[in-house]
Amino acid sequence: MAADNVTIPATGSGSATPIVATDDVSTAHYQRMKISNGEADSAIHLGVYAEDEAHADGDTGIVALVQRSDTPANRSGTDLDYEMLQVSGGKLWVAPLGFPVTVATDVTRPANTTTYTINDALADTTPTTGGFTFTSAARKSGGSGVITDMLVSFEEDAATPLQGELHIFDRAVTAITDNAAFAISDAEAKTLLAIIPFTLTDNGNQGVFQAQNLDIMFTCSGTANLRFLIKVKNAYVPTTNSSVITFTLKILQID
């Protein structure tokens, strides 16, 4: 059986036969090192404890070196570099389960009061290429999130409020001219993420609507944006030229 430890001759003053703690592995001796708090003749170990060992006053350990950062940000040179943990006020910065954001887009109707037919599109004067955009719906290109709420505000105060649907896509689609029949291609239909119906109610000087607890998960394609088109669902009669309808989404970004 291999014998651990080695006795060596002393030099200078001290024990005549000092013993060095070693581990004999196939006749090769590997020196054992005592990790202590640095005090002479100390048996206090430095942060090496048995599982479920009780805390005691005077326990020692190695301090983790972290960086104070009141505003967390990347500190290393590039992606995949090593980087220090960051704290502020004694609390470690960590990413939450989701990043709540609010995104809103205005759509300005053409300068007319032409009645809409059911299933027509509502759009701007010159159809926005790719459809309307919810910019930075996700944190990054190809990112994901959950739409929790939608609010609609229309500055018109019509006697018969607008009813419609918001069609949300994960990428750009072909824009539809205002007051033209709402139609998308089969390929575009496959990029449809959600259809959210809305019926505005009179709010005094405008029509408003809110949808809560939608729980619509999405993943953007090629950008951090979502696209949308608007379908009219009643014979809506506009009362104002160039009126603005605003769509607002509350989103929990999850990656």
C-alpha positions as CSV (number, residue, x, y, z in Angstrom):
1,M,0.0,0.0,0.0
2,A,1.4,3.4,-0.9
3,A,2.6,5.5,2.0
4,D,1.6,9.1,2.2
5,N,3.7,11.9,3.7
6,V,7.5,12.4,3.3
7,T,10.1,12.9,6.1
8,I,12.9,15.2,4.9
9,P,16.1,16.3,6.6
10,A,16.0,19.7,8.1
11,T,18.2,22.6,7.2
12,G,19.0,25.4,9.6
13,S,17.1,25.5,12.9
14,G,13.9,23.6,13.5
15,S,12.8,20.0,13.6
16,A,15.5,17.5,12.7
17,T,12.9,15.4,10.8
18,P,10.2,17.6,9.4
19,I,7.3,15.8,7.8
20,V,5.7,17.1,4.6
21,A,2.1,16.1,4.0
22,T,1.8,14.4,0.6
23,D,-0.4,12.1,-1.3
24,D,1.4,9.0,-2.7
25,V,0.0,8.3,-6.2
26,S,1.8,5.4,-7.9
27,T,5.0,6.2,-5.9
28,A,4.8,9.9,-7.0
29,H,4.2,12.2,-4.0
30,Y,1.9,15.2,-4.5
31,Q,2.2,17.8,-1.8
32,R,-0.9,18.6,0.2
33,M,-1.6,22.4,0.7
34,K,-3.3,23.9,3.8
35,I,-5.6,26.7,2.9
36,S,-5.9,28.8,6.0
37,N,-6.5,32.4,7.0
38,G,-2.7,33.2,6.8
39,E,-2.1,33.2,10.6
40,A,1.0,31.3,11.8
41,D,0.2,27.9,13.2
42,S,-3.5,28.5,12.4
43,A,-5.8,25.5,12.0
44,I,-8.6,27.8,10.8
45,H,-9.7,26.8,7.3
46,L,-10.6,29.4,4.7
47,G,-14.1,28.9,3.5
48,V,-14.1,25.1,3.2
49,Y,-17.0,23.7,5.1
50,A,-18.8,20.4,5.3
51,E,-22.4,20.1,3.9
52,D,-24.9,21.5,6.3
53,E,-22.2,22.7,8.7
54,A,-23.5,25.2,11.3
55,H,-22.4,28.8,11.1
56,A,-20.0,30.0,13.8
57,D,-18.6,33.4,14.8
58,G,-15.2,33.9,13.3
59,D,-15.7,31.7,10.2
60,T,-13.5,32.8,7.4
61,G,-13.9,32.6,3.7
62,I,-12.9,34.1,0.4
63,V,-14.5,37.4,-0.6
64,A,-16.1,37.4,-4.0
65,L,-14.8,40.4,-6.0
66,V,-17.7,42.0,-7.7
67,Q,-18.1,45.4,-9.3
68,R,-20.4,48.2,-8.1
69,S,-22.5,49.3,-11.0
70,D,-25.5,51.6,-10.3
71,T,-26.5,51.2,-14.0
72,P,-25.7,47.7,-15.2
73,A,-24.0,47.4,-18.6
74,N,-21.6,45.1,-20.5
75,R,-18.0,45.8,-19.2
76,S,-16.1,43.3,-21.2
77,G,-14.7,43.8,-24.7
78,T,-17.0,41.5,-26.7
79,D,-19.5,38.6,-26.5
80,L,-18.2,35.5,-24.7
81,D,-15.5,37.4,-22.8
82,Y,-15.3,36.8,-19.0
83,E,-17.0,39.5,-17.0
84,M,-17.5,40.4,-13.3
85,L,-20.7,40.3,-11.5
86,Q,-22.3,43.7,-10.9
87,V,-24.0,45.0,-7.7
88,S,-25.7,48.1,-6.5
89,G,-26.7,49.0,-3.0
90,G,-25.5,45.5,-1.9
91,K,-27.9,43.8,-4.3
92,L,-26.8,41.7,-7.2
93,W,-28.1,42.7,-10.6
94,V,-30.1,39.9,-12.2
95,A,-32.4,39.8,-15.2
96,P,-36.1,39.6,-14.2
97,L,-38.4,37.0,-15.7
98,G,-39.7,39.6,-18.1
99,F,-39.1,43.1,-19.3
100,P,-42.3,45.1,-19.3
101,V,-42.6,47.7,-22.2
102,T,-45.3,49.7,-23.8
103,V,-45.2,50.3,-27.6
104,A,-47.7,52.6,-29.5
105,T,-48.3,53.4,-33.1
106,D,-50.4,56.2,-34.6
107,V,-52.4,55.6,-37.8
108,T,-53.7,58.7,-39.7
109,R,-56.7,58.2,-41.9
110,P,-56.8,60.0,-45.3
111,A,-58.4,63.4,-45.5
112,N,-62.0,62.2,-46.3
113,T,-65.2,61.0,-44.6
114,T,-65.9,58.1,-46.9
115,T,-68.0,55.4,-45.3
116,Y,-66.2,52.0,-44.8
117,T,-67.7,48.8,-45.9
118,I,-67.6,45.8,-43.6
119,N,-64.2,44.0,-44.0
120,D,-62.5,47.0,-45.6
121,A,-59.0,48.0,-44.5
122,L,-58.4,51.1,-42.5
123,A,-55.0,52.7,-43.4
124,D,-53.2,55.9,-44.0
125,T,-53.2,58.0,-47.2
126,T,-50.2,56.2,-48.7
127,P,-50.2,52.6,-47.4
128,T,-47.2,52.1,-45.1
129,T,-44.8,49.6,-46.8
130,G,-44.9,46.3,-44.9
131,G,-47.9,47.3,-42.8
132,F,-47.9,49.4,-39.7
133,T,-45.1,48.8,-37.1
134,F,-44.9,48.2,-33.4
135,T,-41.2,49.2,-33.1
136,S,-39.1,47.3,-30.6
137,A,-41.8,45.0,-29.5
138,A,-39.0,42.5,-28.6
139,R,-35.7,43.3,-26.9
140,K,-33.7,42.0,-29.9
141,S,-34.1,40.8,-33.5
142,G,-35.9,37.5,-33.4
143,G,-36.9,38.1,-29.8
144,S,-40.0,36.9,-28.0
145,G,-42.6,38.4,-25.7
146,V,-46.2,38.2,-24.4
147,I,-48.8,40.8,-25.3
148,T,-50.8,41.3,-22.1
149,D,-53.0,44.4,-23.0
150,M,-54.1,46.5,-25.9
151,L,-55.5,50.0,-25.8
152,V,-57.1,51.8,-28.7
153,S,-57.8,55.6,-28.8
154,F,-59.5,57.2,-31.8
155,E,-59.8,61.0,-31.8
156,E,-63.2,60.8,-33.7
157,D,-66.3,61.0,-31.6
158,A,-68.6,59.2,-34.0
159,A,-72.3,58.5,-33.3
160,T,-71.7,54.9,-34.3
161,P,-68.3,53.9,-32.9
162,L,-65.8,52.0,-35.0
163,Q,-65.6,48.2,-34.7
164,G,-62.6,46.5,-36.0
165,E,-59.8,43.9,-35.7
166,L,-56.1,44.3,-35.3
167,H,-54.2,41.7,-37.3
168,I,-50.7,41.3,-35.9
169,F,-47.9,39.6,-38.0
170,D,-44.3,38.5,-37.0
171,R,-42.9,40.2,-40.2
172,A,-43.7,42.7,-42.9
173,V,-46.7,42.1,-45.1
174,T,-48.3,43.7,-48.1
175,A,-50.0,47.0,-47.1
176,I,-53.7,47.5,-48.1
177,T,-55.1,50.7,-49.3
178,D,-57.6,52.5,-47.1
179,N,-61.2,51.6,-47.7
180,A,-60.1,48.7,-50.0
181,A,-61.2,45.1,-49.3
182,F,-59.1,43.5,-46.6
183,A,-57.1,40.6,-48.2
184,I,-53.8,39.0,-47.5
185,S,-51.9,36.2,-49.3
186,D,-51.8,32.6,-48.1
187,A,-48.1,33.0,-47.3
188,E,-48.8,36.1,-45.2
189,A,-51.6,34.3,-43.4
190,K,-49.0,31.9,-42.1
191,T,-47.1,34.8,-40.4
192,L,-50.2,36.0,-38.6
193,L,-49.7,36.0,-34.8
194,A,-53.0,37.2,-33.5
195,I,-56.3,38.8,-34.4
196,I,-57.6,41.1,-31.6
197,P,-61.2,42.4,-32.0
198,F,-62.2,45.8,-30.7
199,T,-65.3,48.0,-30.4
200,L,-64.7,51.6,-29.4
201,T,-66.9,53.2,-26.8
202,D,-67.7,56.9,-26.4
203,N,-65.2,58.6,-24.1
204,G,-66.6,62.2,-24.5
205,N,-64.3,63.5,-27.1
206,Q,-63.0,60.3,-28.6
207,G,-63.6,56.5,-28.9
208,V,-61.6,54.2,-26.7
209,F,-61.2,50.5,-26.0
210,Q,-59.1,48.3,-23.8
211,A,-58.4,44.5,-23.9
212,Q,-56.8,43.0,-20.8
213,N,-55.3,39.6,-20.0
214,L,-54.6,38.7,-23.7
215,D,-51.7,36.4,-23.0
216,I,-50.6,36.4,-26.7
217,M,-47.1,35.0,-27.1
218,F,-45.0,36.0,-30.1
219,T,-41.6,35.7,-31.7
220,C,-40.4,38.3,-34.1
221,S,-38.9,37.3,-37.5
222,G,-35.8,39.1,-38.7
223,T,-36.3,42.2,-36.6
224,A,-37.4,43.2,-33.1
225,N,-40.6,44.6,-34.5
226,L,-44.2,43.4,-35.0
227,R,-46.4,44.5,-38.0
228,F,-50.1,45.0,-38.1
229,L,-53.1,45.8,-40.4
230,I,-56.5,47.0,-39.4
231,K,-59.8,45.5,-40.6
232,V,-63.1,47.4,-40.2
233,K,-66.0,45.3,-39.0
234,N,-68.9,47.7,-39.3
235,A,-70.2,50.2,-41.8
236,Y,-68.2,53.0,-40.1
237,V,-68.9,56.6,-41.1
238,P,-65.9,58.9,-40.4
239,T,-66.7,62.3,-39.0
240,T,-63.3,64.0,-39.3
241,N,-60.7,64.3,-42.0
242,S,-57.2,62.9,-41.3
243,S,-58.2,61.6,-37.9
244,V,-55.7,59.6,-35.8
245,I,-56.2,56.2,-34.3
246,T,-53.6,55.0,-31.8
247,F,-52.9,51.4,-30.9
248,T,-50.9,50.7,-27.7
249,L,-49.6,47.3,-26.7
250,K,-48.4,46.4,-23.2
251,I,-45.7,43.6,-23.6
252,L,-43.7,41.4,-21.3
253,Q,-40.4,40.8,-23.2
254,I,-39.1,37.3,-22.2
255,D,-35.7,37.0,-23.9
